[in-house]
Amino acid sequence: MSFKSITTASSLSTAEINQLLDIASEMKRIVNSRVKRGPQLLGKSLAVLDFEGDLLAANTLKLACEYMSGISFCFSDCKNVGESVARARALGANFVALLNSDGKSVKQAAEGGAQIIDCGSDASAVKILTYLFTLKDTLETVKSLDVTVLGDAGDGIFVGELSSTLARYESKVSVFASGEQTFLKEKGCRVYNDIGIAVSGCDAVIDCGLKYDGEQKKFYGHPAGLTEELLKSAQTNAPLFDCEKVFSKEKGEWTVYAHSVLNEQIKNRLAVCMAALYLMSRN
């Protein structure tokens, strides 16, 4: 299988996704080891083009390269994709990582002939596979799961990509949303107007967060936001993604949720980035 560039999850076959997840498991051993250095990218270099000012994501990519003995450098405050990619290649970059929420920019960069890894768009394979890898790591499977998405799903690109990827493993995505939200149904999601039904019995919860403050009740069914009491209706020990604290109505305060996997997600994203770069290096 050829991995010249790794952009969207939908551009990968199921066999390629499985290969990435298997290698990510091996890479996580390097992340967890005392000596974090492998030889896989010796003599290779990675340019990180940060259009979003995302320091955590930029450092994750740099470490992914350096943990495999590669060299990395970062361009921050990037404005023009074409110019930034050209300058990265002029400096000898073998791979170019894009932190850009605009999926069209990723396509533009890939058309320029560079080996691209998309780490910023909602359809990013790295983003989607980090969820799959963490589900597999936590629940020991990605098959026949019911994953509920809460918060502001925006234009639905992320939810649609997640839904279509999980569908390959006979898993479903449920969404709590007000109104018909036909576009989410068209993406294969089950849409509920009752948040209790959306969460009840699910195997995992993903919190997309809010774009604008003050919309907690609209997207979480409660003025304070996501509550501990609501999550109790999910399966026992159901992991909570992208969120560490929830509101406890009983205590009247925010509390660290016992089954949050946020920090594990951060580690797993590093392992997925390492797997992606390794496979691209073999192209």
C-alpha positions in Angstrom: 0.0 0.0 0.0 1.2 3.5 -0.9 1.1 6.3 1.6 2.5 9.2 -0.4 0.3 11.6 1.5 -2.2 11.1 4.3 -5.1 13.6 4.2 -8.7 12.6 4.8 -9.9 9.4 6.5 -12.2 8.8 3.6 -9.3 8.7 1.2 -7.9 5.6 3.0 -9.1 2.0 2.5 -10.1 0.0 5.5 -6.9 -2.1 5.1 -4.9 1.1 5.2 -6.7 2.3 8.3 -6.1 -1.0 10.1 -2.4 -0.8 9.1 -2.1 2.7 10.5 -3.8 1.6 13.8 -1.6 -1.4 14.2 1.6 0.6 13.6 0.3 3.3 16.0 0.2 0.6 18.7 3.8 -0.1 18.1 4.7 3.6 18.1 2.9 4.1 21.4 5.5 1.8 22.9 8.2 4.3 21.9 6.2 7.1 23.5 5.8 5.1 26.7 9.4 3.9 26.8 12.2 5.5 28.9 14.4 6.0 25.8 12.2 7.8 23.2 14.2 7.3 20.1 13.8 5.0 17.1 15.7 4.9 13.8 12.7 5.0 11.5 13.1 8.6 10.1 16.9 8.9 10.4 18.0 11.4 7.7 14.4 12.6 7.0 12.9 16.0 7.8 9.4 17.4 8.6 8.1 20.9 8.1 5.1 21.9 10.3 3.1 24.7 8.7 1.0 26.1 11.5 -1.9 28.3 10.2 -3.9 28.0 13.5 -1.4 28.9 16.2 -1.9 25.4 17.7 1.1 25.0 19.9 0.1 21.5 21.2 -0.5 20.1 17.7 2.7 21.6 16.3 4.8 20.2 19.2 3.0 16.8 18.7 4.2 16.7 15.1 7.7 17.8 15.9 8.0 15.1 18.6 6.5 12.5 16.3 9.4 13.1 13.9 12.1 13.5 16.5 11.1 10.3 18.4 12.0 8.5 15.2 15.4 10.3 14.8 14.1 12.7 12.1 14.6 16.5 12.0 11.7 18.9 12.3 11.1 22.6 12.0 8.0 24.8 12.2 6.7 27.8 10.3 4.2 29.7 12.5 1.7 32.4 11.5 1.5 31.0 7.9 -0.8 32.8 5.5 -0.4 31.3 2.0 -0.4 27.5 1.6 1.4 27.4 -1.8 4.2 29.7 -0.7 4.7 28.0 2.7 4.9 24.5 1.1 7.4 25.8 -1.5 9.6 27.3 1.1 9.5 24.2 3.2 10.5 22.1 0.3 13.3 24.6 -0.6 14.7 23.9 2.9 14.8 20.2 2.2 11.6 19.0 4.0 10.7 15.4 3.0 7.3 15.8 4.6 5.0 18.7 5.1 2.4 18.7 7.9 -0.5 21.1 7.6 -2.3 22.6 10.7 -5.0 24.3 8.7 -8.8 23.9 9.3 -9.4 24.7 5.6 -9.7 21.3 3.8 -9.3 23.0 0.4 -5.9 24.2 1.4 -4.8 20.6 2.1 -5.9 19.6 -1.4 -4.0 22.5 -2.8 -0.9 21.6 -1.0 -1.1 17.9 -2.1 -1.5 19.0 -5.7 1.9 20.7 -5.5 3.7 17.3 -5.3 4.8 17.4 -1.7 4.2 14.5 0.8 1.4 16.0 2.9 0.0 15.0 6.3 -3.2 16.8 7.2 -3.5 17.4 10.9 -5.8 20.4 11.0 -8.9 19.9 9.0 -12.1 18.3 10.3 -11.8 15.5 7.8 -8.1 14.8 8.8 -7.2 11.2 8.9 -5.0 11.9 11.9 -7.9 13.4 13.8 -10.4 10.7 12.9 -7.9 7.8 13.5 -6.9 9.3 16.9 -10.6 8.7 18.0 -10.5 5.1 16.6 -7.2 4.3 18.2 -8.3 5.7 21.5 -11.6 3.7 21.3 -9.7 0.6 20.5 -7.2 1.3 23.3 -9.9 1.9 25.8 -12.7 -0.4 24.8 -10.5 -3.0 23.1 -12.5 -2.8 19.9 -13.9 -0.3 17.3 -16.6 -2.8 16.2 -20.4 -2.5 16.9 -20.0 0.6 19.0 -22.5 3.4 19.6 -20.6 6.7 19.8 -22.5 9.9 20.8 -21.4 13.4 19.7 -22.4 16.4 21.8 -21.6 20.1 21.5 -21.4 22.2 18.4 -20.8 19.9 15.4 -20.5 22.9 13.1 -20.9 22.1 9.4 -20.9 18.4 10.1 -17.8 17.6 8.2 -16.1 16.0 11.2 -19.2 14.1 12.3 -19.8 12.9 8.8 -16.2 11.7 8.4 -16.2 10.0 11.8 -19.6 8.4 11.0 -18.5 7.0 7.6 -15.2 5.7 9.1 -16.9 4.0 12.0 -19.5 2.5 9.7 -16.8 0.3 8.2 -16.7 -1.4 11.6 -20.5 -1.6 11.9 -20.4 1.2 14.5 -22.9 4.1 14.7 -22.7 7.8 15.5 -25.5 9.5 17.4 -25.9 13.3 17.6 -27.9 15.5 19.9 -29.1 18.5 17.9 -32.1 20.8 17.9 -34.3 20.9 14.8 -34.2 18.4 11.8 -30.5 18.7 11.0 -31.1 16.8 7.7 -27.5 17.2 6.7 -26.3 15.1 9.7 -28.8 12.4 8.8 -27.5 12.4 5.2 -24.0 11.7 6.7 -25.3 8.5 8.3 -25.8 9.9 11.8 -28.7 9.2 14.1 -30.0 12.6 15.2 -31.9 13.0 18.5 -33.7 16.0 19.8 -33.6 14.5 23.3 -30.1 14.5 24.8 -31.0 11.8 27.3 -31.9 9.4 24.5 -28.8 10.4 22.6 -26.5 9.5 25.5 -28.5 6.6 27.1 -26.6 3.3 26.6 -23.9 4.7 24.4 -20.4 3.3 24.5 -18.5 6.6 24.3 -19.2 10.3 24.3 -17.3 12.9 22.2 -17.6 16.6 23.3 -17.1 19.0 20.3 -17.2 22.0 22.6 -18.8 25.4 21.8 -17.9 28.0 19.3 -19.8 30.7 21.2 -20.3 31.0 25.0 -23.8 31.1 26.3 -25.1 28.3 24.1 -24.7 25.5 26.7 -28.4 24.6 27.0 -28.8 24.5 23.2 -26.0 22.0 22.7 -25.9 20.2 26.0 -29.4 20.4 27.3 -28.3 22.1 30.5 -27.4 25.8 31.2 -24.1 24.8 32.7 -23.1 22.5 29.9 -22.2 18.8 30.0 -23.2 17.2 33.3 -21.9 14.3 35.3 -25.5 13.1 35.9 -26.2 12.9 32.1 -23.1 10.8 31.5 -24.2 8.2 34.0 -26.9 7.1 31.6 -24.1 5.9 29.2 -22.6 2.5 29.4 -20.5 1.9 32.6 -17.0 3.3 32.2 -17.9 4.9 28.8 -14.9 7.1 27.8 -15.4 10.9 27.4 -13.4 12.4 24.6 -12.1 16.0 24.3 -13.2 17.1 27.7 -11.7 16.6 31.2 -14.2 18.4 33.5 -18.0 18.2 33.6 -20.6 20.0 35.8 -21.9 18.1 38.8 -25.5 19.2 39.6 -25.2 17.4 42.9 -22.1 19.3 44.0 -23.0 22.5 42.1 -19.5 22.7 40.6 -17.2 21.5 37.8 -15.4 18.3 38.6 -12.8 16.1 36.8 -14.7 13.3 35.1 -13.3 9.9 36.1 -13.6 8.4 32.6 -12.2 11.3 30.6 -9.6 10.1 28.1 -8.4 13.6 27.1 -4.8 13.0 28.1 -4.7 9.6 26.6 -6.0 11.1 23.3 -3.1 13.5 23.3 -0.6 10.6 23.7 -2.5 8.6 21.0 -2.5 11.5 18.6 1.3 11.5 18.9 1.4 7.7 18.2 -0.9 8.1 15.1 1.3 10.9 13.8 4.4 8.7 14.2 2.6 5.9 12.3 1.6 8.2 9.5 5.1 9.6 9.1 6.6 6.2 9.2 4.3 4.8 6.4 4.9 8.0 4.3 8.7 7.5 4.6 8.4 4.0 3.0 6.6 5.4 -0.1 
